[in-house]
Amino acid sequence: MPENILDRVERMPLIAILRGITPEESATVSDVLVDNGFCFMEVTLNSPDWEKSLGIIGEKHGRNIVLGAGTVLTPDDVDRVRDAGGEVIISPNMRVDVIQRTKELGMLSVPGCYTPTECFAALDAGADILKIFPADTLGVSYIKAISAVLPGGARICPTGGVSPDNMDAFLAAGVYAIGIGSALYKPGKTAEEISDVAAMFVSGFRN
């Protein structure tokens, strides 16, 4: 894993989760997000023709963004993401073999965790960032509680139900990054709608 991936994430740690995006809209949506300050995009593997979308976004924006894939469930998926140009592996669950394959290929590992046991197992396997999911169900109090028992420096990324209204509370809890899904993008949203919400998130983070 290149040393500067985490540095790039830290500069703007808002992850745009593009679940359901199509190749036809990938260029436009990614342009809108970049124009509004987003630097980290995640194309989920349950999107139509996700490999093509990943390739389009990567070719258009290159190293100006961090490009990852979500809903990565198996080691074979990790290989496919790497071949399509992704550099971050994000999962809804915690599988040691997925984390290990991710690290073998020099990629950033972001497994989904729900319990302290999963968090510690993920860190032991080499995970770089812990995706705490679903964040809106667990709540900010859970983030604070689990942060208190995890090793110092553990990077936490709440995902699921994060909105412009509750983002400040998660940031105040000391999280490393935030995954943003349907509040920002979902199929059918216009470029203008995405732009408006993206601007709200970025402004909220910077302020």
Summary of the structure (lengths in Angstrom):
residues: 207
radius of gyration: 15.6
end to end distance: 30.8
largest distance: 44.5
contacts: 710
relative contact order: 0.16
helix: 49%
strand: 16%
